[in-house]
C-alpha cells in the first residue's frame, strides 16, 4: 500500500476507536514516526496535509527539518531519550519533546534554554509499566516531580508520555494507560501551571486503539504507516 493509503487506513481506525470511546476524532493527534525512513516519505505525507512528525534522534531531526522547510505548517517532535550532551543540538523548530525522564535533565535543559533566551514544550515520561529497562519517572513520584519541574521557567510542562509493556495482553496495556490518564487528570486538577494542557502521548502502532480508549491525545505511529524498518 502507498503512504497515502496507509495514512487513510490509520485515520479510519482512529475514527472508529474514537467513536467507541465517545470522543471526537479531532481530540487525537497522529504523530508520524519517520525515524530511519527517508525525508522523501515525510515530504510525501506533508504534500497531502499531514502535519506532525517525530524522530528518536536529534541528528535525524536536524537533517530532515531543513529539507522540509517548504512545508511551514509541520510540527516536529522528539520522542527519544535525550542525552545531556546533546541539548545544545536541539533544533529551534522543535515543537514538543516527549521524553523528559529525569530531573537532572530538566535542570540542564532549563539552563540551556535560559542562556539562549528560549523555552521548550515538554512532556514528563512516566514508567507506568515499571520495567527496569525503561526510562521515566515512577508514577508514585510524579506529583513531586511535576511540582519541581514547573519551577524551571524555560520548561513548559504540557502533559505526560508513556509506553506500555510490549505484550499482547490488552488488559495489561489498558491498565498501564489508564493509570497515566488518571495521573494526568490529577495534575490538571492541581492547576499549578498555565502551560499544562493535559496532553497525553501514549500508544504506538500495536496498541494505539487501546490508548485512544484510555484517553490518549497524541499517538506515535511508525511501522503501521511507513512499513517495517530495515534497521
GUVOLO-760952 format. One line per field, with one value per residue: x, y, z of N, C-alpha, C in turn; chain; residue in one letter. Coordinates in nm, 4 decimals. Layout:
BEGIN
n_u: c(X, ...)
n_v: c(Y, ...)
n_w: c(Z, ...)
ca_u: c(X, ...)
ca_v: c(Y, ...)
ca_w: c(Z, ...)
c_u: c(X, ...)
c_v: c(Y, ...)
c_w: c(Z, ...)
chain: c(A, ...)
res: c(a, ...)
! end
This chain:
BEGIN
n_u: c(0.0844, 0.0336, 0.1835, -0.0117, -0.2449, -0.1958, -0.1997, -0.4659, -0.5949, -0.5120, -0.6214, -0.8913, -0.9091, -0.8525, -1.0750, -1.2779, -1.2016, -1.2247, -1.4978, -1.5951, -1.5006, -1.6442, -1.5488, -1.4438, -1.2838, -1.1000, -0.9750, -0.7509, -0.4166, -0.2286, 0.0945, 0.3479, 0.5993, 0.8958, 1.1482, 1.4512, 1.3491, 1.3443, 1.3669, 1.2062, 0.9746, 0.8553, 0.8085, 0.6257, 0.3993, 0.3563, 0.2791, 0.0196, -0.1047, -0.0438, 0.0760, 0.2197, 0.5265, 0.7784, 1.0963, 1.3488, 1.6056, 1.8248, 2.0004, 1.8742, 1.6492, 1.7705, 1.8625, 1.6342, 1.4564, 1.5537, 1.5187, 1.2530, 1.1434, 0.9828, 0.7325, 0.5776, 0.3956, 0.4527, 0.4986, 0.7455, 0.8520, 1.0392, 1.0946, 1.2595, 1.5056, 1.6924, 2.0215, 2.2307, 2.4508, 2.3676, 2.1878, 2.2540, 2.2268, 1.9646, 1.7036, 1.5788, 1.3288, 1.1856, 0.8837, 0.7748, 0.9045, 0.9005, 1.0035, 1.1027, 1.2733, 1.4092, 1.5081, 1.7568, 1.8139, 1.6108, 1.6965, 1.9384, 1.8456, 1.6725, 1.8594, 2.0131, 1.8204, 1.7462, 1.9886, 2.0007, 1.7850, 1.5343, 1.2502, 1.0964, 0.8605, 0.7535, 0.6988, 0.6436, 0.7981, 0.6581, 0.7153, 0.5080, 0.4643, 0.6554, 0.8985, 1.2314, 1.4109, 1.3254, 1.3062, 1.2043, 0.9775, 0.8693, 0.5300, 0.4382, 0.6022, 0.5414, 0.3859, 0.5435, 0.7668, 0.6581, 0.5862, 0.8363, 0.9508, 0.7968, 0.8933, 1.1069, 1.1665, 1.1990, 1.0959, 0.8111, 0.5801, 0.3693, 0.2202, 0.1953, 0.3883, 0.3955, 0.4932, 0.3529, 0.3898, 0.5459, 0.3385, 0.0825, -0.1311, -0.4145, -0.5565, -0.3598, -0.2100, -0.4075, -0.4507, -0.2087, -0.2101, -0.4406, -0.3717, -0.1839, -0.3443, -0.5124, -0.3258, -0.2590, -0.5005, -0.5073, -0.2900, -0.3755, -0.5936, -0.4651, -0.3932, -0.1605, 0.0056, 0.0005, 0.0760, 0.0190, -0.1427, -0.2618, -0.1872, -0.1465, 0.0650, 0.0610, 0.0569, 0.1239, 0.2006, 0.1038, -0.0706, -0.2319, -0.5076, -0.6101, -0.4918, -0.6253, -0.8806, -0.8281, -0.7756, -0.5671, -0.4102, -0.2188, -0.0817, 0.1751, 0.2856, 0.4623, 0.5730, 0.3305, 0.2492, 0.4724, 0.5929, 0.7861, 1.0871, 1.4207, 1.6398)
n_v: c(-0.1201, 0.2326, 0.5263, 0.7220, 0.5672, 0.4063, 0.6021, 0.6903, 0.4550, 0.4246, 0.6566, 0.5980, 0.3909, 0.5352, 0.7060, 0.5169, 0.4051, 0.6322, 0.6826, 0.4587, 0.5214, 0.7396, 0.9919, 1.2897, 1.2637, 1.4574, 1.5011, 1.3527, 1.3446, 1.2374, 1.1312, 1.0973, 0.8713, 0.8982, 0.7891, 0.6545, 0.6380, 0.7751, 1.1298, 1.1866, 1.0407, 1.1751, 1.4187, 1.3350, 1.2717, 1.5192, 1.6648, 1.5810, 1.6861, 1.6056, 1.6810, 1.6430, 1.5112, 1.2811, 1.2106, 0.9916, 1.0606, 1.3377, 1.3990, 1.3062, 1.4696, 1.7203, 1.6855, 1.6404, 1.8528, 2.0981, 2.0122, 2.0041, 2.2497, 2.3847, 2.3252, 2.4895, 2.4477, 2.2185, 2.0222, 1.9312, 1.6609, 1.5327, 1.2161, 1.0391, 0.9315, 1.1874, 1.2767, 1.4496, 1.5844, 1.6399, 1.8401, 2.0928, 2.0657, 2.0656, 2.1411, 2.4633, 2.4566, 2.2612, 2.1284, 1.9807, 1.8046, 1.4789, 1.3166, 1.3794, 1.2587, 1.2628, 1.4529, 1.5726, 1.6133, 1.7959, 2.0199, 2.0864, 2.1257, 2.3414, 2.5381, 2.5652, 2.6605, 2.9034, 3.0407, 3.0858, 3.2408, 3.1150, 2.8879, 2.5675, 2.3207, 2.0413, 1.6942, 1.4944, 1.1886, 0.8836, 0.5880, 0.3748, 0.1064, -0.0010, -0.1232, -0.2327, -0.1737, 0.0528, 0.4064, 0.6930, 0.8514, 0.7197, 0.6352, 0.6932, 0.8956, 1.1102, 1.3466, 1.5039, 1.5341, 1.6788, 1.9168, 2.0124, 2.0376, 2.2326, 2.4628, 2.5410, 2.7944, 2.7986, 2.5683, 2.4338, 2.2479, 2.0305, 1.7978, 1.4371, 1.1413, 0.7991, 0.4511, 0.1425, -0.1951, -0.4312, -0.6381, -0.8823, -0.8739, -0.7197, -0.6187, -0.5674, -0.3713, -0.1736, -0.1153, 0.0044, 0.2379, 0.3559, 0.4184, 0.6234, 0.8105, 0.8763, 0.9892, 1.2102, 1.3511, 1.4200, 1.5960, 1.7981, 1.8898, 2.0022, 2.2503, 2.4106, 2.5224, 2.7336, 2.6236, 2.3591, 2.1435, 1.9030, 1.7148, 1.3903, 1.1584, 0.8579, 0.5229, 0.3261, 0.1748, -0.0865, -0.0684, 0.1577, 0.1903, 0.0967, 0.2857, 0.5195, 0.4590, 0.4820, 0.7495, 0.8857, 1.1672, 1.2145, 1.0031, 0.7784, 0.6768, 0.4528, 0.2028, 0.0983, 0.2909, 0.3688, 0.1281, -0.1776, -0.1422, -0.1352, -0.1250)
n_w: c(0.0000, -0.0551, 0.0978, 0.1326, 0.1306, 0.3511, 0.5527, 0.5348, 0.6095, 0.8766, 0.9845, 0.9598, 1.1447, 1.3762, 1.3881, 1.4255, 1.6731, 1.8329, 1.8170, 1.9540, 2.2028, 2.2582, 2.1808, 2.0082, 1.6906, 1.6388, 1.8748, 1.8966, 1.8065, 1.5374, 1.5238, 1.3003, 1.2986, 1.1759, 1.1879, 1.0660, 0.8106, 0.4768, 0.3995, 0.1886, 0.2264, 0.4369, 0.3084, 0.1159, 0.2708, 0.3877, 0.1671, 0.1274, 0.3386, 0.6005, 0.9296, 1.1770, 1.2806, 1.3943, 1.5435, 1.6767, 1.7229, 1.7539, 1.5477, 1.3150, 1.3154, 1.2738, 1.0204, 0.8634, 0.9088, 0.7784, 0.5155, 0.4780, 0.4898, 0.3108, 0.3813, 0.5920, 0.7965, 0.9337, 1.2305, 1.4460, 1.6463, 1.9204, 2.0312, 2.1517, 2.3979, 2.5515, 2.5597, 2.7875, 2.6796, 2.4275, 2.4282, 2.3381, 2.0679, 1.9999, 1.7748, 1.6742, 1.5663, 1.6953, 1.8089, 2.0240, 2.2993, 2.3995, 2.6010, 2.8681, 3.1202, 3.3610, 3.6457, 3.6547, 3.3877, 3.3292, 3.4731, 3.3397, 3.0809, 3.1154, 3.1968, 2.9643, 2.7832, 2.9025, 2.8875, 2.6189, 2.5721, 2.5286, 2.5224, 2.5912, 2.4957, 2.6779, 2.7665, 3.0532, 3.1048, 3.1937, 3.3656, 3.3685, 3.3317, 3.4808, 3.4159, 3.4333, 3.2358, 3.1138, 3.0714, 3.2670, 3.5032, 3.8166, 3.8766, 4.1379, 4.2153, 4.0648, 4.1128, 4.2897, 4.1288, 3.9151, 4.0492, 4.1055, 3.8478, 3.7188, 3.8226, 3.6783, 3.4665, 3.1863, 3.0911, 2.9590, 3.0835, 2.9441, 2.9572, 2.9758, 2.8933, 2.7962, 2.7623, 2.6990, 2.8240, 2.6068, 2.4919, 2.4214, 2.5790, 2.6207, 2.8361, 3.0283, 2.8970, 2.8744, 3.1458, 3.2168, 3.0551, 3.1562, 3.4177, 3.3755, 3.2508, 3.4667, 3.6417, 3.4872, 3.4924, 3.7623, 3.7787, 3.6085, 3.7544, 3.9679, 3.8809, 3.8610, 3.6748, 3.3877, 3.1518, 3.1420, 2.9508, 2.9598, 2.7746, 2.6393, 2.5556, 2.4247, 2.3095, 2.0286, 1.7086, 1.7555, 1.9689, 1.9723, 1.9516, 2.1913, 2.3542, 2.2734, 2.3630, 2.6329, 2.6686, 2.5294, 2.3768, 2.1896, 1.9544, 1.8564, 1.5624, 1.3675, 1.2173, 1.1188, 0.9491, 0.7831, 0.7222, 0.7671, 0.9471, 0.8297, 0.9920)
ca_u: c(0.0000, 0.1069, 0.1792, -0.1427, -0.3425, -0.1671, -0.2474, -0.6125, -0.6340, -0.4910, -0.7204, -1.0188, -0.9009, -0.8617, -1.2145, -1.3555, -1.1663, -1.2800, -1.6423, -1.6161, -1.4680, -1.7300, -1.4605, -1.4271, -1.1567, -1.0084, -0.9076, -0.6322, -0.3190, -0.1446, 0.2332, 0.4149, 0.7358, 0.9670, 1.2880, 1.5198, 1.2911, 1.3980, 1.2912, 1.1073, 0.8494, 0.7972, 0.7599, 0.5060, 0.2871, 0.3324, 0.2096, -0.1235, -0.1598, -0.0092, 0.1460, 0.3037, 0.6273, 0.8665, 1.2213, 1.4082, 1.7409, 1.8407, 2.0702, 1.7753, 1.5706, 1.8485, 1.8762, 1.5060, 1.3885, 1.5865, 1.4740, 1.1056, 1.1051, 0.8794, 0.6044, 0.5948, 0.2993, 0.4939, 0.5368, 0.8425, 0.8552, 1.1484, 1.0318, 1.3611, 1.5829, 1.7835, 2.1435, 2.2597, 2.5486, 2.3026, 2.0931, 2.2972, 2.1951, 1.8196, 1.6683, 1.4849, 1.1952, 1.1215, 0.7535, 0.7479, 0.9934, 0.8095, 1.0686, 1.1752, 1.2662, 1.4858, 1.5162, 1.8875, 1.7995, 1.5263, 1.7806, 2.0320, 1.7674, 1.6270, 1.9738, 2.0490, 1.7178, 1.7580, 2.1107, 1.9766, 1.6602, 1.4353, 1.1744, 1.0685, 0.7456, 0.7968, 0.6128, 0.7119, 0.7864, 0.6193, 0.7381, 0.3926, 0.4748, 0.7524, 1.0017, 1.3616, 1.4866, 1.2619, 1.3286, 1.0831, 0.9506, 0.7734, 0.4008, 0.4230, 0.6874, 0.5142, 0.3379, 0.6566, 0.8485, 0.5897, 0.5969, 0.9740, 0.9779, 0.7303, 0.9680, 1.2049, 1.0866, 1.2106, 1.0303, 0.6649, 0.5341, 0.2383, 0.1467, 0.2680, 0.4117, 0.4304, 0.4926, 0.3060, 0.4710, 0.5318, 0.2658, -0.0468, -0.2338, -0.4809, -0.5958, -0.2403, -0.1822, -0.5104, -0.4276, -0.0959, -0.2559, -0.5415, -0.3012, -0.1241, -0.4561, -0.5559, -0.2218, -0.2749, -0.6170, -0.4691, -0.2050, -0.4612, -0.6764, -0.3804, -0.3977, -0.0397, 0.0801, -0.0814, 0.1257, -0.0196, -0.2599, -0.3154, -0.1536, -0.1175, 0.1282, 0.0720, 0.0026, 0.2046, 0.1343, 0.0393, -0.1630, -0.2868, -0.6532, -0.6298, -0.4529, -0.7359, -0.9868, -0.7877, -0.7613, -0.4516, -0.4325, -0.1161, -0.0385, 0.3006, 0.2727, 0.5743, 0.5734, 0.1996, 0.2393, 0.5847, 0.6368, 0.8860, 1.2170, 1.5316, 1.7404)
ca_v: c(0.0000, 0.3589, 0.6026, 0.7879, 0.4645, 0.3701, 0.7109, 0.6860, 0.3369, 0.4557, 0.7578, 0.5270, 0.3209, 0.6377, 0.7486, 0.4071, 0.3971, 0.7493, 0.6624, 0.3622, 0.5882, 0.8589, 1.1078, 1.3403, 1.2206, 1.5712, 1.5047, 1.2672, 1.3852, 1.1299, 1.1707, 1.0020, 0.8499, 0.8751, 0.7504, 0.5664, 0.6474, 0.8912, 1.2540, 1.1859, 0.9895, 1.2878, 1.5138, 1.2794, 1.2880, 1.6628, 1.7114, 1.5507, 1.7589, 1.5616, 1.7910, 1.6063, 1.4089, 1.2603, 1.1367, 0.9480, 1.1145, 1.4776, 1.4053, 1.2935, 1.5936, 1.8288, 1.6580, 1.6457, 1.9825, 2.1898, 1.9571, 2.0109, 2.3874, 2.4332, 2.2955, 2.5633, 2.4072, 2.0950, 2.0253, 1.8256, 1.6083, 1.4432, 1.1188, 0.9521, 0.9771, 1.2986, 1.2809, 1.5876, 1.6480, 1.6688, 1.9503, 2.2059, 2.0370, 2.0690, 2.2400, 2.5686, 2.4262, 2.1532, 2.1647, 1.9157, 1.6981, 1.3867, 1.2190, 1.4334, 1.1391, 1.2750, 1.5919, 1.6265, 1.6623, 1.9158, 2.1311, 2.1240, 2.1756, 2.4750, 2.6290, 2.5901, 2.7435, 3.0382, 3.1007, 3.1226, 3.3173, 3.0287, 2.7967, 2.4427, 2.2424, 1.9054, 1.6009, 1.4103, 1.0471, 0.8024, 0.4444, 0.3150, -0.0393, -0.0344, -0.2110, -0.1806, -0.1302, 0.1713, 0.5332, 0.7624, 0.8680, 0.6269, 0.7013, 0.7416, 1.0139, 1.2072, 1.4762, 1.5822, 1.5666, 1.7871, 2.0399, 2.0606, 2.0714, 2.3565, 2.5776, 2.5794, 2.8871, 2.7769, 2.4428, 2.4360, 2.1109, 2.0286, 1.6736, 1.3149, 1.0394, 0.6668, 0.3350, 0.0222, -0.3150, -0.4953, -0.7605, -0.8955, -0.8695, -0.5899, -0.5707, -0.5126, -0.2456, -0.0779, -0.0741, 0.0975, 0.3653, 0.4142, 0.4771, 0.7503, 0.9027, 0.9228, 1.0813, 1.3315, 1.4225, 1.4775, 1.7116, 1.9052, 1.9436, 2.0835, 2.3858, 2.4774, 2.5852, 2.7663, 2.5500, 2.2183, 2.1252, 1.7683, 1.6298, 1.2541, 1.0884, 0.7144, 0.4413, 0.3134, 0.1003, -0.2100, -0.0513, 0.2931, 0.1883, 0.0868, 0.4157, 0.6133, 0.4223, 0.5246, 0.8943, 0.9447, 1.2818, 1.2057, 0.8660, 0.7792, 0.5656, 0.4387, 0.0902, 0.0811, 0.3947, 0.3690, -0.0075, -0.2383, -0.0765, -0.2231, -0.1230)
ca_w: c(0.0000, -0.0575, 0.2223, 0.1452, 0.1681, 0.4907, 0.6376, 0.5355, 0.6858, 1.0184, 1.0227, 0.9779, 1.2727, 1.4809, 1.3951, 1.4854, 1.8159, 1.8999, 1.8295, 2.0623, 2.3293, 2.2662, 2.1714, 1.8713, 1.6331, 1.6439, 2.0046, 1.8884, 1.7070, 1.4860, 1.5008, 1.2119, 1.3466, 1.0496, 1.2146, 0.9710, 0.6772, 0.4054, 0.4064, 0.0812, 0.2828, 0.5107, 0.2092, 0.0523, 0.3634, 0.4026, 0.0475, 0.1379, 0.4513, 0.7365, 0.9970, 1.2916, 1.2548, 1.5090, 1.5326, 1.8024, 1.7364, 1.7144, 1.4190, 1.2075, 1.3159, 1.2151, 0.8779, 0.7924, 0.9218, 0.6680, 0.3877, 0.4716, 0.5222, 0.2191, 0.4463, 0.7183, 0.8999, 1.0001, 1.3712, 1.4696, 1.7826, 1.9597, 2.1198, 2.2096, 2.5131, 2.5223, 2.6393, 2.8292, 2.5907, 2.3000, 2.4460, 2.2550, 1.9284, 1.9776, 1.6718, 1.7138, 1.5128, 1.7696, 1.8645, 2.1523, 2.3447, 2.4681, 2.6889, 2.9834, 3.2039, 3.4852, 3.6885, 3.6183, 3.2505, 3.3351, 3.5193, 3.2342, 2.9677, 3.1534, 3.1954, 2.8244, 2.7218, 2.9583, 2.8348, 2.4795, 2.5684, 2.4636, 2.6075, 2.5208, 2.5412, 2.7103, 2.8388, 3.1515, 3.0715, 3.3085, 3.3517, 3.4368, 3.3245, 3.5857, 3.3622, 3.4747, 3.1183, 3.0572, 3.1393, 3.3097, 3.6453, 3.8759, 3.8976, 4.2749, 4.2331, 3.9594, 4.1625, 4.3404, 4.0111, 3.8446, 4.1277, 4.0879, 3.7079, 3.6764, 3.8747, 3.5770, 3.3855, 3.0416, 3.0571, 2.9580, 3.1025, 2.8773, 2.9780, 3.0091, 2.7912, 2.8474, 2.6734, 2.7668, 2.8060, 2.4762, 2.5199, 2.3533, 2.6839, 2.6070, 2.9688, 3.0921, 2.8273, 2.9146, 3.2847, 3.2159, 3.0005, 3.2456, 3.5324, 3.3342, 3.2321, 3.5983, 3.6886, 3.4086, 3.5460, 3.8914, 3.7558, 3.5550, 3.8627, 4.0554, 3.8237, 3.9096, 3.5662, 3.2702, 3.0355, 3.1466, 2.8656, 2.9739, 2.6600, 2.6827, 2.4439, 2.4519, 2.2021, 1.9080, 1.6016, 1.8006, 2.0821, 1.9755, 1.9702, 2.3363, 2.4098, 2.2475, 2.4575, 2.7673, 2.6789, 2.4613, 2.2879, 2.0866, 1.9318, 1.7828, 1.4688, 1.2767, 1.1236, 1.0546, 0.8465, 0.6899, 0.6907, 0.8550, 0.9405, 0.7946, 1.0995)
c_u: c(0.0877, 0.0978, 0.0436, -0.2511, -0.3222, -0.2215, -0.3988, -0.6634, -0.6211, -0.5941, -0.8584, -1.0210, -0.9118, -1.0064, -1.3010, -1.3292, -1.2247, -1.4313, -1.6743, -1.5935, -1.5521, -1.6466, -1.4611, -1.2900, -1.0533, -0.9322, -0.7797, -0.5427, -0.2331, -0.0058, 0.3008, 0.5609, 0.8212, 1.1113, 1.3329, 1.4613, 1.3370, 1.3071, 1.1860, 0.9722, 0.7781, 0.7365, 0.6317, 0.3832, 0.2537, 0.2534, 0.0596, -0.1820, -0.1262, 0.0884, 0.2500, 0.3958, 0.7218, 0.9904, 1.2681, 1.5406, 1.7488, 1.9073, 1.9728, 1.6843, 1.6442, 1.8765, 1.7448, 1.4371, 1.4261, 1.5330, 1.3217, 1.0555, 1.0017, 0.7392, 0.6066, 0.4995, 0.3429, 0.5322, 0.6258, 0.8502, 0.9809, 1.0930, 1.1323, 1.4295, 1.6824, 1.9032, 2.1789, 2.3550, 2.4926, 2.2053, 2.1259, 2.2597, 2.0449, 1.7847, 1.5672, 1.3415, 1.1226, 0.9916, 0.7340, 0.8490, 0.9139, 0.8722, 1.1565, 1.1638, 1.3449, 1.5038, 1.6525, 1.8857, 1.7160, 1.6096, 1.8735, 1.9596, 1.7186, 1.7416, 2.0143, 1.9480, 1.7260, 1.8789, 2.0903, 1.8441, 1.5504, 1.3531, 1.1432, 0.9470, 0.7902, 0.6832, 0.6986, 0.6898, 0.7616, 0.6451, 0.6274, 0.3927, 0.5777, 0.8553, 1.1388, 1.4433, 1.4261, 1.2920, 1.1956, 1.0672, 0.8521, 0.6421, 0.3854, 0.5064, 0.6416, 0.4694, 0.4533, 0.7500, 0.7883, 0.6040, 0.7373, 0.9963, 0.9136, 0.7975, 1.0769, 1.1352, 1.0931, 1.1450, 0.8795, 0.6166, 0.3900, 0.1566, 0.2410, 0.2864, 0.4400, 0.4326, 0.4457, 0.4037, 0.4433, 0.4706, 0.1382, -0.1623, -0.2985, -0.5198, -0.4770, -0.2021, -0.2803, -0.4908, -0.3145, -0.1401, -0.3553, -0.4759, -0.2417, -0.2324, -0.5018, -0.4536, -0.2334, -0.3910, -0.5836, -0.3839, -0.2845, -0.5413, -0.5964, -0.3801, -0.2788, 0.0357, -0.0119, -0.0403, 0.0788, -0.1518, -0.3257, -0.2917, -0.1065, -0.0671, 0.1457, 0.0002, 0.0903, 0.1314, 0.0539, -0.0653, -0.2338, -0.4382, -0.6886, -0.5985, -0.5630, -0.8506, -0.9564, -0.7489, -0.6422, -0.4933, -0.3326, -0.0741, 0.0793, 0.3063, 0.3895, 0.5540, 0.4392, 0.1803, 0.3478, 0.6272, 0.7433, 1.0197, 1.3265, 1.6374, 1.6735)
c_v: c(0.1249, 0.4280, 0.6686, 0.6887, 0.4200, 0.4750, 0.7092, 0.5691, 0.3622, 0.5575, 0.6965, 0.4540, 0.4179, 0.6813, 0.6422, 0.3966, 0.5136, 0.7365, 0.5666, 0.4255, 0.7133, 0.9860, 1.1596, 1.2994, 1.3328, 1.5786, 1.4210, 1.3157, 1.2649, 1.1849, 1.0610, 0.9899, 0.8039, 0.8297, 0.6405, 0.5697, 0.7759, 1.0126, 1.2613, 1.1327, 1.0976, 1.3873, 1.4647, 1.2949, 1.4353, 1.7179, 1.6841, 1.6017, 1.7103, 1.6604, 1.7440, 1.4894, 1.3996, 1.1825, 1.0965, 1.0164, 1.2571, 1.4883, 1.3950, 1.4154, 1.7038, 1.8071, 1.6846, 1.7815, 2.0787, 2.1433, 1.9571, 2.1527, 2.4461, 2.4023, 2.3616, 2.5211, 2.2821, 2.1202, 1.9045, 1.7913, 1.5247, 1.3468, 1.0255, 1.0133, 1.0848, 1.2920, 1.4262, 1.6581, 1.6795, 1.7860, 2.0663, 2.1879, 2.0389, 2.1758, 2.3420, 2.5342, 2.3154, 2.2017, 2.1082, 1.8049, 1.6070, 1.3127, 1.2824, 1.3306, 1.1468, 1.4226, 1.6532, 1.6807, 1.7896, 2.0371, 2.1796, 2.1818, 2.3175, 2.5755, 2.6646, 2.6848, 2.8871, 3.1113, 3.1520, 3.1956, 3.2421, 2.9556, 2.6727, 2.3747, 2.0978, 1.8264, 1.5233, 1.2640, 0.9664, 0.6550, 0.3706, 0.1634, -0.0936, -0.1376, -0.1496, -0.1287, -0.0067, 0.2942, 0.5908, 0.7647, 0.7614, 0.7000, 0.7617, 0.8668, 1.1323, 1.3434, 1.5616, 1.6211, 1.6838, 1.9198, 2.0986, 2.1127, 2.2026, 2.4814, 2.6228, 2.6663, 2.8625, 2.6470, 2.4584, 2.2913, 2.1024, 1.9031, 1.5584, 1.2261, 0.9068, 0.5654, 0.2152, -0.0919, -0.3755, -0.6340, -0.7638, -0.8920, -0.7314, -0.5323, -0.5063, -0.3782, -0.1381, -0.0272, 0.0269, 0.2345, 0.4344, 0.4796, 0.6130, 0.8536, 0.9602, 1.0174, 1.2156, 1.4159, 1.4887, 1.6018, 1.8278, 1.9710, 2.0237, 2.2299, 2.4697, 2.5529, 2.6155, 2.6878, 2.4049, 2.1992, 1.9891, 1.6821, 1.4945, 1.1741, 0.9420, 0.6370, 0.4464, 0.2216, -0.0192, -0.1891, 0.0845, 0.2952, 0.1746, 0.2216, 0.5199, 0.5856, 0.4755, 0.6724, 0.9585, 1.0641, 1.2832, 1.0586, 0.8680, 0.6561, 0.5648, 0.3283, 0.0715, 0.1811, 0.3798, 0.2300, -0.0560, -0.1700, -0.1794, -0.2306, -0.0903)
c_w: c(0.0000, 0.0777, 0.2409, 0.1846, 0.3125, 0.5864, 0.6479, 0.6191, 0.8362, 1.0665, 1.0416, 1.1115, 1.3908, 1.4986, 1.4600, 1.6350, 1.8928, 1.9175, 1.9437, 2.1986, 2.3508, 2.2710, 2.0281, 1.8171, 1.6352, 1.7753, 2.0062, 1.7747, 1.6675, 1.4556, 1.4196, 1.2521, 1.2283, 1.0692, 1.1189, 0.8297, 0.6083, 0.4140, 0.2968, 0.1295, 0.3631, 0.4132, 0.1426, 0.1413, 0.3844, 0.2848, 0.0529, 0.2702, 0.5900, 0.7998, 1.0977, 1.2588, 1.3751, 1.4705, 1.6718, 1.8303, 1.6833, 1.5776, 1.3025, 1.2011, 1.2410, 1.0668, 0.8039, 0.8001, 0.8089, 0.5326, 0.3740, 0.5014, 0.4271, 0.2708, 0.5843, 0.8302, 0.9764, 1.1455, 1.3976, 1.6186, 1.8017, 2.0631, 2.1864, 2.3296, 2.4711, 2.6170, 2.6691, 2.7336, 2.4521, 2.3095, 2.3522, 2.1087, 1.8991, 1.8743, 1.7232, 1.6730, 1.5897, 1.8329, 2.0048, 2.1767, 2.4365, 2.5850, 2.7962, 3.0954, 3.3340, 3.5177, 3.6589, 3.4760, 3.2482, 3.3751, 3.4084, 3.1127, 2.9947, 3.1459, 3.0524, 2.7592, 2.7731, 2.9011, 2.6925, 2.4600, 2.4928, 2.5697, 2.5250, 2.5818, 2.5624, 2.7741, 2.9378, 3.1154, 3.1986, 3.2781, 3.4273, 3.4279, 3.4224, 3.5402, 3.3903, 3.3566, 3.0525, 3.1410, 3.1854, 3.4601, 3.6944, 3.8999, 4.0366, 4.3027, 4.1488, 4.0114, 4.2130, 4.2265, 3.9359, 3.9190, 4.1198, 3.9461, 3.6661, 3.7334, 3.7780, 3.4726, 3.2359, 2.9957, 3.0675, 2.9638, 3.0541, 2.9050, 3.0069, 2.8870, 2.8589, 2.7349, 2.7543, 2.7439, 2.6691, 2.4962, 2.4369, 2.4535, 2.6848, 2.7427, 3.0401, 3.0293, 2.8716, 3.0560, 3.2944, 3.1674, 3.0933, 3.3670, 3.4959, 3.3064, 3.3667, 3.6602, 3.6172, 3.4599, 3.6801, 3.8736, 3.6981, 3.6665, 3.9634, 4.0105, 3.8694, 3.8013, 3.4485, 3.1464, 3.0326, 3.0726, 2.8835, 2.8516, 2.7103, 2.5629, 2.4812, 2.3419, 2.0790, 1.8101, 1.6531, 1.9098, 2.0844, 1.9956, 2.1186, 2.4011, 2.3891, 2.3433, 2.5978, 2.7748, 2.6125, 2.3762, 2.1731, 2.0758, 1.8350, 1.6915, 1.3711, 1.1753, 1.0524, 0.9414, 0.7398, 0.6449, 0.7866, 0.8359, 0.9110, 0.9017, 1.2295)
chain: c(A, A, A, A, A, A, A, A, A, A, A, A, A, A, A, A, A, A, A, A, A, A, A, A, A, A, A, A, A, A, A, A, A, A, A, A, A, A, A, A, A, A, A, A, A, A, A, A, A, A, A, A, A, A, A, A, A, A, A, A, A, A, A, A, A, A, A, A, A, A, A, A, A, A, A, A, A, A, A, A, A, A, A, A, A, A, A, A, A, A, A, A, A, A, A, A, A, A, A, A, A, A, A, A, A, A, A, A, A, A, A, A, A, A, A, A, A, A, A, A, A, A, A, A, A, A, A, A, A, A, A, A, A, A, A, A, A, A, A, A, A, A, A, A, A, A, A, A, A, A, A, A, A, A, A, A, A, A, A, A, A, A, A, A, A, A, A, A, A, A, A, A, A, A, A, A, A, A, A, A, A, A, A, A, A, A, A, A, A, A, A, A, A, A, A, A, A, A, A, A, A, A, A, A, A, A, A, A, A, A, A, A, A, A, A, A, A, A, A, A, A, A, A, A, A, A, A, A, A, A, A)
res: c(x, x, x, x, x, x, x, x, x, x, x, x, x, x, x, x, x, x, x, x, x, x, x, x, x, x, x, x, x, x, x, x, x, x, x, x, x, x, x, x, x, x, x, x, x, x, x, x, x, x, x, x, x, x, x, x, x, x, x, x, x, x, x, x, x, x, x, x, x, x, x, x, x, x, x, x, x, x, x, x, x, x, x, x, x, x, x, x, x, x, x, x, x, x, x, x, x, x, x, x, x, x, x, x, x, x, x, x, x, x, x, x, x, x, x, x, x, x, x, x, x, x, x, x, x, x, x, x, x, x, x, x, x, x, x, x, x, x, x, x, x, x, x, x, x, x, x, x, x, x, x, x, x, x, x, x, x, x, x, x, x, x, x, x, x, x, x, x, x, x, x, x, x, x, x, x, x, x, x, x, x, x, x, x, x, x, x, x, x, x, x, x, x, x, x, x, x, x, x, x, x, x, x, x, x, x, x, x, x, x, x, x, x, x, x, x, x, x, x, x, x, x, x, x, x, x, x, x, x, x, x)
! end
